[in-house]
Amino acid sequence: MNRREFIIGAAAVAAGGANVFAEQCCAAKGKASKILFGACRSSVEDIKIMRDLGYDFWEWGAGSAFDPSKDDAWWQRQKEAIAKRPLPLRSCNGFLPGRFRLTGPKADHGPALDYAEKILRRADEIGVKTIVFGSGGARNVPKDFVKSDPAAIEKGTRQYADFCAALAKRVADLKTVQVVIEPLRAKESNIVNFVWQGKKIVDEVNSPRLRLLADIYHMMMGDEKADSIVKAGPILKHCHIADFDTRQFPGHDPKKAYILKPYFDALKAIGYDGGVSCECGWGGKGEFAKNAKTAIETMKGLL
């Protein structure tokens, strides 16, 4: 065990598990936690495997699921195909392609808002719960702008928050779907790297259409402690997960499963009843069934 693994995992031992988290989050006392498990897979065969193993949902790319460039006739066929999948489509990632520019001096929110709104209206139509707003390519502040302006990151974060607010206003009439801000580790984004930063934007926008995601892999890699989940509380609506360091499926290295424990304790402490979706590597060809079994057994074993 190296020093970093020790620091991240030690909270579970020192805190004594979920009881300490529960004391920090009194409002959640008495609320049962029914975590739903899913995975980012799209083939019918893989979804059948997931269903048989006890997974609750699947997660797909938003562009593939709801492609705004396609007409209503395509969408009708797509809806019928999604309805026939063995599990419900609960969440979608890959919200905005990198061709859109949300930050920097060349930011242009109009086309991105049009694209995003169409995705959200189609998602709401079929009852999808969350659309994951990671989209590092679209939101990252351009490197040349960062080099030329000392306040570029602050300005870019402001632009990103303004986009979130404008989008939430456009889709305020929707009933089910929520955009969830995904904090990404510093290697993948130069703004909104931590759950607490995403929470600040969600709190500011103050719309039921904008909520928060905790990616446990990004949290671990950024040394963000599990108490950020407790502090997020009810605005946390979706989670991603992958094994520490390797970004493989949970349980890929059984000796490191303990590192995930404080994050699951925090989810239980707030009575979390949203999804935890495996966004990870699954090993070699033909290994999905075996490794998906290990993943769900590992996650359920942490509850």
TAMO-V768272 format. One line per field, one symbol per residue. phi: phi as a letter, one per 20 degrees, with the letter a starting at -180 (. if undefined). A space follows every 50 residues. Layout:
BEGIN
phi=???
END
This chain:
BEGIN
phi=.effffffefgfffemnfgfffffcffefnefdcfddbbeccfgffffgf gfeofdacccfffffciffeeffgffffgffffeffcfeebcdmfdfffe decnfdgbfgffffffffgffffffdnfecdedelgfeegfgfffffecf effffffffffffgfffgffdfefddfcfdfdfdfffdbdclecgffffg fgffflcfecccddeffffffelefffffffflfeecbcdbbfgmfmefg ngdgfdffffgffffffffemfceecdfdaecnfgndfgffffgffffff fee
END
